[in-house]
Amino acid sequence: MSLANGTPSVRIWPVGTKRIIGVSEGRFYLEEYANVPDELVRQLTWDNAMFADFTVCPFTDDKPGVMRLVCVESAENVEIRERK
């Protein structure tokens, strides 16, 4: 998981793939629900990336060439690494 310019700004790269999935910020936003836990977002900066075993809930279908929108339910085995 890392921050990126554009929408959505929180994105996840499933290691070993060429896919990027986006954490929905607007289209599937509910005021009483966070689409990514605050404790995860607080650890992200523009200079690092989070590697973890994420549990995600998809909002959109998986289509080649289209960023799939998800929410993040949880993360285990979290490791923060400096971006190169």
C-alpha positions as a Markdown table, in Angstrom:
| # | Residue | x | y | z |
|---|---|---|---|---|
| 1 | Met | 0.0 | 0.0 | 0.0 |
| 2 | Ser | 1.3 | 3.4 | -0.9 |
| 3 | Leu | 0.2 | 7.0 | -1.6 |
| 4 | Ala | 0.0 | 8.1 | -5.3 |
| 5 | Asn | -1.0 | 11.2 | -7.1 |
| 6 | Gly | -4.6 | 11.0 | -8.5 |
| 7 | Thr | -7.7 | 9.3 | -7.3 |
| 8 | Pro | -7.8 | 7.2 | -5.4 |
| 9 | Ser | -4.6 | 8.2 | -3.6 |
| 10 | Val | -4.3 | 5.1 | -1.5 |
| 11 | Arg | -3.3 | 2.2 | -3.7 |
| 12 | Ile | -2.3 | -1.4 | -3.3 |
| 13 | Trp | 0.0 | -3.4 | -5.5 |
| 14 | Pro | -0.5 | -7.1 | -5.2 |
| 15 | Val | 3.1 | -8.3 | -5.2 |
| 16 | Gly | 4.0 | -10.4 | -8.2 |
| 17 | Thr | 1.3 | -8.9 | -10.4 |
| 18 | Lys | 1.0 | -5.9 | -12.8 |
| 19 | Arg | -2.3 | -4.9 | -11.1 |
| 20 | Ile | -3.0 | -1.9 | -8.9 |
| 21 | Ile | -6.1 | -1.7 | -6.8 |
| 22 | Gly | -7.4 | 1.5 | -5.3 |
| 23 | Val | -9.0 | 2.2 | -2.0 |
| 24 | Ser | -12.2 | 4.0 | -2.7 |
| 25 | Glu | -12.3 | 7.6 | -1.4 |
| 26 | Gly | -15.5 | 8.9 | -2.9 |
| 27 | Arg | -17.7 | 6.7 | -5.0 |
| 28 | Phe | -18.3 | 4.1 | -2.2 |
| 29 | Tyr | -17.7 | 6.5 | 0.7 |
| 30 | Leu | -19.9 | 6.2 | 3.8 |
| 31 | Glu | -19.5 | 8.8 | 6.5 |
| 32 | Glu | -19.8 | 6.3 | 9.4 |
| 33 | Tyr | -17.3 | 3.9 | 7.8 |
| 34 | Ala | -13.6 | 4.2 | 6.9 |
| 35 | Asn | -12.6 | 2.4 | 3.7 |
| 36 | Val | -9.1 | 1.9 | 5.2 |
| 37 | Pro | -8.4 | 1.7 | 9.0 |
| 38 | Asp | -7.0 | 5.0 | 10.3 |
| 39 | Glu | -4.1 | 3.2 | 12.0 |
| 40 | Leu | -2.9 | 2.0 | 8.6 |
| 41 | Val | -3.2 | 5.4 | 6.8 |
| 42 | Arg | -1.4 | 7.2 | 9.6 |
| 43 | Gln | 1.7 | 5.1 | 8.9 |
| 44 | Leu | 1.8 | 6.0 | 5.2 |
| 45 | Thr | 3.9 | 8.9 | 3.9 |
| 46 | Trp | 5.0 | 9.9 | 0.4 |
| 47 | Asp | 8.4 | 8.4 | 1.2 |
| 48 | Asn | 7.3 | 4.9 | 2.3 |
| 49 | Ala | 5.2 | 1.9 | 1.3 |
| 50 | Met | 3.4 | -0.6 | 3.5 |
| 51 | Phe | 3.8 | -4.3 | 2.7 |
| 52 | Ala | 1.2 | -6.5 | 4.5 |
| 53 | Asp | -1.3 | -9.3 | 4.1 |
| 54 | Phe | -4.4 | -7.2 | 3.3 |
| 55 | Thr | -7.9 | -8.3 | 3.6 |
| 56 | Val | -9.9 | -6.3 | 1.1 |
| 57 | Cys | -13.6 | -6.1 | 0.2 |
| 58 | Pro | -14.1 | -5.3 | -3.5 |
| 59 | Phe | -16.6 | -2.7 | -4.6 |
| 60 | Thr | -16.1 | -3.2 | -8.4 |
| 61 | Asp | -15.6 | -6.2 | -10.6 |
| 62 | Asp | -12.0 | -7.2 | -11.6 |
| 63 | Lys | -11.5 | -6.1 | -15.2 |
| 64 | Pro | -8.2 | -6.1 | -17.1 |
| 65 | Gly | -6.9 | -2.5 | -17.5 |
| 66 | Val | -9.3 | -1.0 | -15.0 |
| 67 | Met | -8.3 | -0.1 | -11.4 |
| 68 | Arg | -10.5 | -2.2 | -9.1 |
| 69 | Leu | -12.0 | -0.2 | -6.1 |
| 70 | Val | -11.9 | -1.9 | -2.7 |
| 71 | Cys | -12.0 | -1.1 | 1.0 |
| 72 | Val | -9.4 | -2.5 | 3.4 |
| 73 | Glu | -10.8 | -4.6 | 6.2 |
| 74 | Ser | -7.5 | -5.4 | 7.9 |
| 75 | Ala | -3.8 | -5.9 | 7.5 |
| 76 | Glu | -1.5 | -8.5 | 9.1 |
| 77 | Asn | 2.3 | -8.8 | 9.0 |
| 78 | Val | 2.7 | -5.1 | 8.4 |
| 79 | Glu | 6.1 | -3.9 | 7.3 |
| 80 | Ile | 6.9 | -0.3 | 6.4 |
| 81 | Arg | 9.7 | 0.2 | 3.8 |
| 82 | Glu | 11.3 | 3.3 | 2.4 |
| 83 | Arg | 10.4 | 3.9 | -1.2 |
| 84 | Lys | 13.3 | 3.9 | -3.7 |
